[in-house]
Amino acid sequence: MSLSDRMFVIINSTKFALLDGTKAAQHGHQQRMYSLLNVGGVDATIAELKELLNVAYGIDNEPASSNPENNGTVSRGILLSGVSGVGKTMLVNALATHYQCHVVRLNCSEVFSKFYGESEANVSRQFAEVFEVHPKCAMVIVEELHNLCPKSTATDIVKRISQHFLNLLDSLHGDVRGNRTVVIGTTDNVDNVNPLLRRGGRMDYEFELPVPDAIAREAILQRILNRYGQTLPVEDVRAVARITHGYVGADLENLVSKSASSYKTIDGDSLMAALQHVKASAMREIMIECPNVRWTDIGGQDELKLTLRQIIDWPIHHPEVFERLGIKPPRGLLMFGPPGCSKTMIAKAIATESRLNFLSIKGSELFSMWVGESERAVRDLFRRARQVAPSIIFFDEIDAIGGERSAESGSSVKERVLAQLLTEMDGVSVLKDVRIVAATNRPDLIDRALMRPGRLDRIVYVRLPDNAAREEIFRIKLKSIPTAANVDIAELVRRTAGCSGSEIEAICQEAALKGLESSFDVQQIEWVHFEHALALVRPRTSPDLLRLYDEYLKQHQ
């Protein structure tokens, strides 16, 4: 039931507003644009919000008073959080349209003034509107609330405005004219909001709008297509929703708009093509721009590729099979082996082939000179991975943060980061559809706690390439290098025993550079150039390191 379904009585204090044609047209456009029917993927949140607002506005009975001697305390504050583009503003505007209430928008950029006391007066002026329109329902919308009431109040003006806003929020409970007013604030991160604002009696209810999953993305796409007057087969919409991991409502809106503007039509093919140009905004802050690595770009390692598919790809794309057979998929995977054996490329390839979001970070990148910032970086990394799931978190050089702990260094930054990492991996917040892949050259230095079941519970040894793998690597690398007929790949394979994949690539590059030295007009790389490269690039993996790997594998098999 909405206010449009009710009968109203005109009294002496009733106010009338005459709208001209332009404003009436604009009002009609807003009614169509900001409708709860256009908000998809958050039906449960909408139902809860409507229930709260029905009580606050007295939709089913008289508006509840804030006076404890009367009907008890009623919430007048709601905080919406979520990443940019997830639909916070659209949801708030749709609620305002649904309840046809008087809207007061508190624009943070217009509040602050260089004159003493004027900033507080600006806030008071906005709040005074809700008292003037009483008993009409009113909604105060504060976007980017963290700018008005930040967690850190470093300057005097910020302290004054924050305290003044809190006082005005409290005044809604003490004035009968505030019993039809609700304040809704939005923020990208609730941790950046002043904690005093989240106290009981102020912003009592907090709702986080998550990055939509596949089902929610399908619902959002259907509503966007309806606004465009388009009807696509359910299979086409579902296919797009299934592969747009991490896309929020604004991204999907851009996707449909790009399809309409660039391809002159909106269908399954044009939406798929538009995906090349519209990326997930939830990933922009931390996404590493990965090359488009495919399995075909990696020579050999066929058994390893199959193992990775079983561990990472199958559980995400065929969950019903794992559920039917009672199989609990592994959460983490550790790849170890000599430097240059394509551990990083393998992780990128599994993300590309599986269409998963790929979050890559080196162990050393998590450390900060500020106390608590390193642990916060770990929390933020896992939070974002959960938001854009299914995803892969790839820790390169995991030994940099996961080294063996000692009794003497329990308070070091490294120890605290490792403790935070273990906490996140244990899943205080469930790591659904988030896989952790780590790589290292020194597995013997990794703390044993990381290797417990439920953490990095699968171990894969990425060995030096054998003869067949080296031949495949040479053929892949020489595709882009014109070679003479006297270049014998079999001889190259024989003479590169013990070389890693990166060393084989270095041989090919060095041979090409040697050919370029002879003439800028060179058309082909001759065998003599490879002879020079073979003499220059030698295997660098020591026998001692290989023995260490074999012993480690025996201990953990």
Buried (B, 14 or more C-beta within 10 A) or exposed (E): EBBEEEEEEEEEEEEEEEEEEEEEEEEEEBEEEBBBEBBBBBEEBBEBBBEBBBBBBBBEEEBBBBBEEEBEBBBBBBBBBBBEBBBBBBBBBBBBBBBEBBBBBBBBEEBBBEEEEEBBEBBBEBBEBBBEBBBBBBBBBBBBBBBBBBBEBEEEBBEBBBBBBBEBBBBBBEEBBBBBBBBBBBBBEBEBBBEBBBEEBBBBEBBBBBBBBBEBBBBBBBBBBEBEEBEBEEEBBBBBBBEBBBBBBBBBBBBBBBBBEEBEEBBBEBBBBBBEEBBBBBBEEBBEEBEEBEBEBBBBBEEBBEBBBEBBBBBBBEEEEBEEEEEEBBBBBBBBBBEBBBBBBBBBBBBBBBBBBBBBBBBEBBBBEEEEEBBBBBBBBBEBBBBBBBBBBBBBBBBBBBBEBEEEEEEEBBBBBBBBBBBBBEBEEEBEBBBBBBBBBBBEEBBEBBBBEEBBBBBBBBBBBEEEBBBBBBEBBBEEBEBBEEBEBEEBBEBBEBBBBBBBBBBBBBBBEBBEEEEEEBEEBBBBBBEBBBEEBEEBBEEEBBEBBEEBBEEEE
